[in-house]
Amino acid sequence: MLEASSITKSFFGKEALRGLDFTLEAGEVHCLVGENGAGKSTFVKILSGVHPDYQGRISIDGNDVRLDSPRISRSCGIAAIQQSRDLVPTLSIVDNLFLGIERESAARFLKREEMVDQAQSILSLFRKSLDYYALIRNLEVEDQEIVAIGKAILMNCKYLLMDETTAPLGGHDQDTLFELIRQLKREGIGILYISHNLKELYQIGDRVTVLRDGEDVYTGDIPDNDRLIALMIGKEPLALHDTVRTSLQGGKPILELSGVSLIDQLFNINFEVRAGEIVGIYGLEGRGLHVLGETIFGLHPKATGTVCVNGRCIKNSIRSRMRSGIGYVPNDRALKGLLLIRSVGENLNLVRIAESNSVHVTGRRIEQVSEQGISRFQIKALSHLQEVRFLSGGNQQKVMLAKWLTGKRPIVVMDEPTEGVDVGVRLEIHSLLREMSNDGSAIVLISTDLDQLLILCHRVLIMSRGKLRRSYDLVASSVQKNVILEEALFKV
């Protein structure tokens, strides 16, 4: 058993954890849930040895330990898959998998073939065909996550900490991971499992601890969904009703894509979005969704075809697309959306600076934009001067959204905007999208979460292998979820 008692941790005088008690037994999945900023990731980092200045007691197998470094944590049998994926972007897959546990010969040379063989046996569980010498920075987000999972498994741990591990994974990879978790349980490994997708708890969880404002408010059997949400947010949850969709009366399109292609990734993409319309792009991971969002924003200079705004074709460059009114919220805030070692205020002003013709931005102007963004998006930060890396994942997501959406923007491409956020923030983002739609913004919503698209969108386009296969008009007719799933899964 791993037992933590009265764990307290503060940042800049503010308590992130207050007297947390938690136990993890061999062969169980103990889920840890709570809103963004409740202290979940902080607790994982304490157990990982990342935050040694905690107060309280931790014992492992009956022996008191002080987890004041990652090395000591690993020596106690603890392995962690961090929310931020602690991988080195400039190293290869195999080097990341064995970083710190390299296989060496008697002459202290690396046993490359042995390491690659072991890497293959681990990653083959996910049926992935990857170049083991490929750099991490060149991988898709879901493949990076699989490498992080494999790295933890190679530690031969007794306790595995999983922080939002499924967030970047597609449906098949999630199913594979759940089967792997069940196998680890049978082998007696204790698993601490964090996820904002509450459905997952009922699939693999044995017990749950609910954190609210740094305190554990419940530990026990997993209650029903409404009760669980009420424990997390401290009040009964609001019902998540369908959007009242109204016809847009066939107005002129604001955004038009014609013949957009990218070698081996996109093939003759054609669609349009009108003012006030939310158009969803749905498909499986690796089928071109994320590349499409990047291409609309001008991130792929080799793309062909035309992207037009209000009837005027826009040059294929980021600056041109931005100045035409296109905003872009990427699917990975850490790698693509934020400067983590810069302040909240600096991040919130990046778009303003990029669009400005002036080389000077006053401190007062930065402060004004920051205050506006922090207030509108209810970002929990000590001030606009706090570095983004010290915020919770959900508040980082809010900073990324606020960076683009402070002020009116006619066109926004949003790629997985609710990934890795809690139920409350998810509802806030849904409300924001509806508000933008009502104000006349054209929104392209890219997501692998079909339920989210069915709630929010006027139309849903199905994408597979770089092609748009079919369009479903959710205003004109009622479309069954299983029909769209069948189209996405089988008609490829």
C-alpha positions as CSV (number, residue, x, y, z in Angstrom):
1,M,0.0,0.0,0.0
2,L,1.0,3.6,-0.7
3,E,-0.4,5.9,1.9
4,A,-0.3,9.7,2.0
5,S,-1.5,11.5,5.2
6,S,-2.2,15.3,5.7
7,I,-0.4,16.3,2.5
8,T,-0.1,20.1,2.2
9,K,1.6,22.1,-0.6
10,S,1.6,25.9,-1.3
11,F,2.7,28.0,-4.2
12,F,3.5,31.7,-3.6
13,G,1.6,31.6,-0.3
14,K,-1.5,29.9,-1.8
15,E,-2.4,26.4,-0.7
16,A,-2.8,23.9,-3.6
17,L,-3.3,21.0,-1.3
18,R,-4.7,21.1,2.3
19,G,-4.4,18.0,4.4
20,L,-5.0,15.5,1.7
21,D,-5.3,11.8,2.8
22,F,-5.0,9.2,0.1
23,T,-4.3,5.4,-0.1
24,L,-3.5,3.3,-3.1
25,E,-3.6,-0.5,-2.7
26,A,-2.0,-3.2,-4.8
27,G,-4.1,-4.3,-7.8
28,E,-6.6,-1.4,-7.7
29,V,-7.4,1.6,-9.8
30,H,-8.0,4.5,-7.4
31,C,-9.4,7.5,-9.4
32,L,-8.7,11.1,-8.4
33,V,-11.1,13.7,-9.8
34,G,-11.8,17.4,-9.3
35,E,-12.1,20.7,-11.2
36,N,-9.0,22.2,-12.8
37,G,-6.9,23.7,-10.1
38,A,-8.2,21.3,-7.4
39,G,-4.7,19.9,-6.8
40,K,-4.7,16.6,-8.7
41,S,-1.5,17.2,-10.8
42,T,0.2,18.8,-7.8
43,F,-0.3,15.5,-5.8
44,V,1.0,13.4,-8.7
45,K,4.1,15.6,-8.8
46,I,4.6,15.2,-5.1
47,L,4.5,11.5,-5.4
48,S,6.9,11.8,-8.4
49,G,9.5,13.7,-6.4
50,V,9.0,16.9,-8.4
51,H,7.7,19.0,-5.5
52,P,9.9,18.0,-2.5
53,D,8.8,20.8,-0.3
54,Y,5.5,19.3,0.8
55,Q,4.2,18.8,4.3
56,G,2.7,15.6,5.6
57,R,3.6,11.9,5.7
58,I,4.0,9.3,2.9
59,S,4.6,5.6,3.6
60,I,5.2,2.9,1.0
61,D,4.7,-0.8,2.0
62,G,4.6,0.3,5.7
63,N,7.8,2.3,5.6
64,D,7.8,6.1,5.9
65,V,9.6,7.8,3.0
66,R,10.5,11.3,2.0
67,L,10.0,11.7,-1.8
68,D,12.4,14.6,-2.3
69,S,13.6,13.7,-5.8
70,P,12.4,11.8,-8.9
71,R,15.2,9.3,-8.4
72,I,14.0,8.4,-4.9
73,S,10.4,8.2,-6.1
74,R,11.4,5.7,-8.8
75,S,13.5,3.7,-6.3
76,C,10.3,3.3,-4.3
77,G,8.6,1.7,-7.2
78,I,6.6,4.7,-8.4
79,A,6.3,5.6,-12.1
80,A,4.3,8.5,-13.5
81,I,2.8,9.5,-16.8
82,Q,2.6,13.2,-16.4
83,Q,-0.1,15.4,-18.0
84,S,2.6,17.4,-19.7
85,R,4.4,14.3,-21.1
86,D,7.9,14.5,-19.7
87,L,9.6,13.6,-23.0
88,V,12.6,15.3,-24.6
89,P,11.5,16.6,-28.0
90,T,15.0,16.5,-29.5
91,L,15.6,12.8,-28.6
92,S,14.4,9.8,-30.5
93,I,11.6,7.4,-29.4
94,V,13.9,4.8,-28.1
95,D,16.2,7.3,-26.3
96,N,13.1,8.7,-24.5
97,L,11.8,5.3,-23.6
98,F,15.1,4.3,-21.9
99,L,16.2,7.7,-20.6
100,G,17.8,7.0,-17.2
101,I,17.4,3.2,-17.6
102,E,19.5,2.6,-20.7
103,R,20.6,-1.0,-21.4
104,E,24.4,-1.1,-21.4
105,S,27.1,-3.7,-22.2
106,A,30.0,-4.6,-19.8
107,A,32.1,-2.1,-21.7
108,R,29.4,0.6,-21.0
109,F,28.3,0.8,-24.7
110,L,24.5,1.1,-25.3
111,K,22.8,-2.1,-26.4
112,R,20.8,-0.5,-29.2
113,E,19.3,-3.6,-30.7
114,E,18.1,-4.8,-27.3
115,M,16.5,-1.5,-26.5
116,V,14.8,-1.3,-29.9
117,D,13.5,-4.9,-29.4
118,Q,12.0,-4.0,-26.0
119,A,10.6,-0.8,-27.4
120,Q,8.9,-2.7,-30.2
121,S,7.3,-5.2,-27.7
122,I,5.9,-2.3,-25.6
123,L,4.6,-0.2,-28.5
124,S,3.3,-3.2,-30.4
125,L,0.5,-3.3,-27.8
126,F,-0.9,-0.3,-29.5
127,R,-0.4,-1.7,-33.0
128,K,1.7,1.2,-33.9
129,S,4.2,1.2,-36.7
130,L,6.7,3.8,-35.6
131,D,10.3,4.6,-36.5
132,Y,12.1,4.1,-33.2
133,Y,14.8,6.6,-34.2
134,A,12.2,9.3,-35.1
135,L,12.5,12.5,-32.9
136,I,9.6,13.0,-30.5
137,R,9.0,16.5,-31.8
138,N,8.1,15.1,-35.2
139,L,5.4,12.8,-33.8
140,E,1.6,13.4,-33.6
141,V,0.4,14.2,-30.1
142,E,-1.3,10.8,-29.7
143,D,1.9,9.0,-30.6
144,Q,3.9,11.1,-28.1
145,E,1.4,10.0,-25.4
146,I,1.9,6.3,-26.3
147,V,5.7,6.8,-25.9
148,A,5.1,8.3,-22.5
149,I,2.9,5.3,-21.5
150,G,5.6,2.9,-22.7
151,K,8.3,4.7,-20.8
152,A,6.3,4.3,-17.5
153,I,5.7,0.6,-18.2
154,L,9.4,0.0,-18.8
155,M,10.1,1.2,-15.2
156,N,8.7,-2.1,-13.8
157,C,6.9,-0.1,-11.2
158,K,4.6,-1.2,-8.2
159,Y,2.6,2.0,-8.4
160,L,1.6,3.8,-11.6
161,L,0.4,7.4,-11.7
162,M,-1.7,8.3,-14.8
163,D,-2.5,12.0,-15.2
164,E,-4.9,12.7,-18.1
165,T,-3.3,9.9,-20.1
166,T,-6.2,9.2,-22.4
167,A,-6.9,12.9,-23.4
168,P,-4.8,12.8,-26.6
169,L,-5.7,9.2,-27.6
170,G,-8.2,8.1,-30.2
171,G,-10.9,5.5,-29.4
172,H,-8.9,2.4,-30.4
173,D,-5.8,3.5,-28.5
174,Q,-8.0,4.2,-25.4
175,D,-9.5,0.7,-25.6
176,T,-6.0,-0.8,-25.8
177,L,-4.9,1.3,-22.8
178,F,-7.8,0.2,-20.7
179,E,-7.0,-3.5,-21.5
180,L,-3.4,-2.8,-20.5
181,I,-4.6,-1.2,-17.2
182,R,-6.7,-4.4,-16.4
183,Q,-3.6,-6.5,-17.1
184,L,-1.5,-4.4,-14.7
185,K,-4.2,-4.7,-12.0
186,R,-4.0,-8.5,-12.4
187,E,-0.3,-8.3,-11.8
188,G,-0.9,-6.4,-8.5
189,I,0.2,-2.9,-9.6
190,G,-1.7,-0.1,-7.9
191,I,-2.8,2.7,-10.3
192,L,-3.7,6.3,-9.5
193,Y,-5.9,7.4,-12.3
194,I,-6.8,11.0,-13.2
195,S,-9.3,11.9,-16.0
196,H,-11.8,14.6,-16.8
197,N,-13.7,12.1,-18.9
198,L,-15.9,10.7,-16.1
199,K,-17.2,7.9,-18.3
200,E,-13.8,6.3,-18.0
201,L,-14.1,5.9,-14.2
202,Y,-17.0,3.6,-14.6
203,Q,-15.0,1.4,-17.0
204,I,-11.9,0.8,-15.0
205,G,-12.1,2.5,-11.6
206,D,-12.5,0.7,-8.2
207,R,-12.6,3.7,-5.9
208,V,-12.6,7.5,-6.3
209,T,-11.3,10.4,-4.3
210,V,-12.8,13.8,-5.0
211,L,-10.7,16.9,-4.6
212,R,-12.2,20.4,-4.2
213,D,-10.1,23.5,-3.6
214,G,-7.1,21.3,-2.5
215,E,-9.1,19.2,0.0
216,D,-10.4,15.6,-0.3
217,V,-14.2,15.8,0.1
218,Y,-15.1,12.2,-0.6
219,T,-13.4,8.8,-0.9
220,G,-15.3,5.6,-1.6
221,D,-17.2,3.8,-4.3
222,I,-17.8,5.7,-7.5
223,P,-21.2,7.4,-7.2
224,D,-23.5,8.2,-10.1
225,N,-22.5,10.8,-12.6
226,D,-24.7,13.7,-11.3
227,R,-23.6,13.0,-7.7
228,L,-19.9,12.9,-8.7
229,I,-20.1,16.2,-10.5
230,A,-21.9,17.8,-7.6
231,L,-19.1,16.7,-5.3
232,M,-16.5,18.1,-7.6
233,I,-18.1,21.6,-8.1
234,G,-19.8,21.9,-4.7
235,K,-23.3,22.3,-6.2
236,E,-25.8,20.4,-8.3
237,P,-24.7,20.4,-12.0
238,L,-26.5,22.3,-14.6
239,A,-28.2,20.2,-17.2
240,L,-26.4,20.1,-20.6
241,H,-29.1,20.9,-23.0
242,D,-28.9,20.8,-26.8
243,T,-28.4,24.1,-28.6
244,V,-31.5,25.6,-30.0
245,R,-30.4,25.6,-33.6
246,T,-32.0,28.0,-36.0
247,S,-31.6,28.2,-39.7
248,L,-29.0,30.7,-40.9
249,Q,-31.2,31.7,-43.9
250,G,-28.6,30.8,-46.5
251,G,-26.4,33.9,-45.9
252,K,-23.1,34.4,-47.7
253,P,-20.2,32.3,-46.5
254,I,-17.5,34.1,-44.6
255,L,-14.9,31.3,-44.9
256,E,-14.6,29.2,-48.1
257,L,-12.1,26.3,-48.8
258,S,-11.7,25.1,-52.4
259,G,-9.5,22.3,-53.5
260,V,-7.3,22.5,-50.5
261,S,-4.7,19.7,-50.6
262,L,-1.4,18.8,-48.8
263,I,0.8,16.0,-50.1
264,D,-0.2,12.6,-48.6
265,Q,-2.3,14.3,-45.9
266,L,-5.2,16.3,-47.4
267,F,-7.1,15.7,-50.6
268,N,-9.3,18.2,-52.4
269,I,-11.0,19.7,-49.3
270,N,-14.1,21.9,-50.1
271,F,-16.5,23.5,-47.7
272,E,-17.8,26.8,-46.5
273,V,-18.9,28.4,-43.2
274,R,-21.4,31.2,-42.8
275,A,-21.7,33.9,-40.2
276,G,-23.0,32.5,-36.9
277,E,-22.5,28.9,-38.1
278,I,-20.6,26.2,-36.1
279,V,-19.3,23.6,-38.5
280,G,-17.9,20.4,-36.8
281,I,-15.1,18.3,-38.4
282,Y,-15.3,14.8,-37.0
283,G,-13.2,11.7,-37.5
284,L,-10.7,9.3,-35.9
285,E,-7.2,10.3,-34.8
286,G,-4.7,10.3,-37.6
287,R,-7.2,10.9,-40.3
288,G,-6.2,14.5,-41.1
289,L,-8.4,16.5,-38.7
290,H,-5.5,18.4,-37.0
291,V,-3.6,19.0,-40.3
292,L,-6.8,20.6,-41.7
293,G,-7.0,23.1,-38.9
294,E,-3.3,23.9,-39.3
295,T,-3.7,24.3,-43.0
296,I,-6.6,26.7,-42.7
297,F,-4.4,28.9,-40.5
298,G,-1.5,28.8,-43.0
299,L,0.9,26.6,-41.0
300,H,1.6,24.4,-44.1
301,P,3.2,26.6,-46.9
302,K,3.2,23.7,-49.4
303,A,-0.6,23.3,-49.2
304,T,-2.4,24.0,-52.5
305,G,-6.0,25.2,-53.2
306,T,-7.6,28.4,-51.9
307,V,-8.8,29.7,-48.6
308,C,-11.1,32.8,-49.0
309,V,-12.5,35.2,-46.5
310,N,-15.6,37.2,-47.5
311,G,-15.0,36.3,-51.1
312,R,-11.3,37.4,-51.1
313,C,-8.6,34.6,-51.4
314,I,-6.0,34.9,-48.7
315,K,-2.3,34.2,-49.2
316,N,-1.1,31.0,-47.6
317,S,0.8,32.5,-44.6
318,I,0.1,32.8,-40.9
319,R,0.3,36.6,-40.9
320,S,-2.1,36.9,-43.9
321,R,-4.6,34.5,-42.4
322,M,-4.5,36.3,-39.0
323,R,-5.0,39.7,-40.6
324,S,-7.9,38.4,-42.6
325,G,-9.6,37.6,-39.3
326,I,-8.8,33.9,-38.8
327,G,-8.0,32.7,-35.3
328,Y,-6.6,29.3,-34.4
329,V,-6.8,27.4,-31.1
330,P,-4.5,24.3,-31.5
331,N,-5.0,20.9,-30.0
332,D,-1.8,20.9,-27.8
333,R,-1.5,24.0,-25.6
334,A,1.9,23.1,-24.2
335,L,3.7,22.6,-27.6
336,K,1.6,24.7,-30.0
337,G,-0.5,27.2,-28.0
338,L,1.4,28.8,-25.2
339,L,4.8,30.1,-24.0
340,L,4.8,28.3,-20.7
341,I,7.8,30.2,-19.2
342,R,6.2,33.6,-20.0
343,S,3.6,35.4,-18.0
344,V,-0.2,35.2,-18.4
345,G,-0.2,38.8,-19.6
346,E,2.5,38.2,-22.2
347,N,0.6,35.2,-23.6
348,L,-2.7,37.0,-23.7
349,N,-1.0,39.8,-25.8
350,L,0.8,37.6,-28.3
351,V,-1.9,37.9,-30.9
352,R,-2.3,41.6,-30.5
353,I,1.4,42.1,-30.9
354,A,1.6,39.9,-34.0
355,E,-1.3,41.8,-35.7
356,S,0.0,45.2,-34.7
357,N,1.9,47.4,-37.2
358,S,3.7,49.0,-34.3
359,V,6.9,47.7,-32.9
360,H,6.1,49.2,-29.4
361,V,3.5,47.8,-27.0
362,T,3.1,49.8,-23.8
363,G,3.0,48.1,-20.4
364,R,-0.4,49.7,-19.7
365,R,-1.8,48.3,-22.9
366,I,-0.6,44.8,-22.0
367,E,-2.2,45.2,-18.5
368,Q,-5.5,46.3,-20.0
369,V,-5.8,43.4,-22.4
370,S,-4.6,41.0,-19.6
371,E,-7.3,42.2,-17.2
372,Q,-9.9,41.9,-19.8
373,G,-9.0,38.3,-20.7
374,I,-8.6,37.2,-17.1
375,S,-11.9,38.7,-16.1
376,R,-13.9,37.4,-19.1
377,F,-12.5,33.9,-19.0
378,Q,-12.3,33.7,-15.2
379,I,-8.7,32.6,-15.2
380,K,-7.4,31.7,-11.8
381,A,-4.0,33.3,-11.6
382,L,-2.3,35.4,-8.9
383,S,-1.9,38.2,-11.4
384,H,-1.2,38.8,-15.1
385,L,2.5,38.5,-14.1
386,Q,2.4,34.9,-13.1
387,E,4.1,32.4,-15.4
388,V,1.6,30.2,-17.3
389,R,3.5,27.0,-16.3
390,F,2.3,27.5,-12.7
391,L,-1.4,27.4,-13.7
392,S,-3.5,24.3,-13.7
393,G,-4.2,22.6,-17.1
394,G,-7.7,24.0,-17.3
395,N,-6.5,27.6,-16.6
396,Q,-3.8,27.2,-19.2
397,Q,-6.5,26.2,-21.7
398,K,-8.4,29.3,-20.7
399,V,-5.3,31.5,-21.4
400,M,-5.0,30.0,-24.8
401,L,-8.6,30.6,-25.6
402,A,-8.5,34.2,-24.2
403,K,-5.4,34.9,-26.3
404,W,-7.5,34.5,-29.4
405,L,-10.9,35.4,-28.3
406,T,-10.5,38.6,-26.2
407,G,-12.3,40.9,-28.6
408,K,-14.5,39.9,-31.5
409,R,-13.0,37.6,-34.2
410,P,-15.0,36.8,-37.3
411,I,-13.5,33.3,-37.9
412,V,-12.1,30.9,-35.4
413,V,-10.7,27.4,-36.0
414,M,-10.8,25.4,-32.7
415,D,-9.0,22.1,-32.5
416,E,-10.1,20.0,-29.4
417,P,-10.8,23.1,-27.3
418,T,-12.2,21.1,-24.3
419,E,-9.4,18.5,-24.1
420,G,-8.0,18.0,-20.6
421,V,-10.5,20.4,-18.9
422,D,-13.0,19.6,-16.1
423,V,-16.8,19.5,-16.4
424,G,-17.2,23.1,-15.3
425,V,-14.7,24.6,-17.7
426,R,-16.1,22.4,-20.5
427,L,-19.6,23.9,-20.0
428,E,-18.0,27.4,-19.9
429,I,-16.3,26.7,-23.3
430,H,-19.6,25.4,-24.7
431,S,-21.4,28.6,-23.5
432,L,-18.6,30.7,-25.1
433,L,-19.0,29.0,-28.5
434,R,-22.7,29.6,-28.5
435,E,-22.1,33.2,-27.6
436,M,-19.7,33.7,-30.4
437,S,-22.1,32.0,-32.8
438,N,-24.9,34.3,-31.7
439,D,-22.6,37.3,-32.3
440,G,-22.0,36.2,-35.9
441,S,-18.6,34.5,-35.7
442,A,-18.0,31.6,-38.1
443,I,-16.5,28.6,-36.1
444,V,-14.8,25.5,-37.4
445,L,-14.8,23.0,-34.5
446,I,-12.5,20.1,-34.9
447,S,-13.1,17.3,-32.4
448,T,-12.9,13.5,-31.9
449,D,-15.7,14.0,-29.3
450,L,-18.9,13.3,-31.3
451,D,-21.2,14.1,-28.4
452,Q,-19.8,17.6,-28.2
453,L,-20.3,18.2,-31.9
454,L,-23.9,17.0,-31.8
455,I,-24.6,19.4,-29.0
456,L,-23.0,22.5,-30.5
457,C,-22.9,22.3,-34.3
458,H,-25.2,23.3,-37.1
459,R,-23.4,20.9,-39.5
460,V,-20.9,18.0,-39.0
461,L,-18.5,17.0,-41.7
462,I,-17.0,13.5,-41.6
463,M,-13.3,13.2,-42.4
464,S,-11.3,10.1,-43.1
465,R,-7.9,9.6,-44.6
466,G,-7.5,13.2,-45.5
467,K,-10.8,13.5,-47.3
468,L,-14.2,15.0,-46.4
469,R,-16.6,12.1,-46.9
470,R,-20.0,13.5,-46.0
471,S,-21.9,16.4,-44.4
472,Y,-24.8,16.1,-41.9
473,D,-27.1,19.1,-41.5
474,L,-28.2,19.1,-37.9
475,V,-30.6,22.0,-38.3
476,A,-32.6,20.5,-41.2
477,S,-32.9,16.9,-39.8
478,S,-32.4,14.8,-36.7
479,V,-29.3,12.6,-37.2
480,Q,-28.7,9.5,-35.1
481,K,-25.3,9.3,-33.5
482,N,-24.8,5.7,-34.6
483,V,-25.2,6.7,-38.2
484,I,-22.4,9.3,-38.0
485,L,-20.2,6.8,-36.1
486,E,-20.7,4.2,-38.8
487,E,-19.8,6.6,-41.5
488,A,-16.6,7.7,-39.7
489,L,-15.5,4.2,-38.6
490,F,-16.3,1.9,-41.5
491,K,-16.7,3.9,-44.7
492,V,-13.1,4.7,-45.2
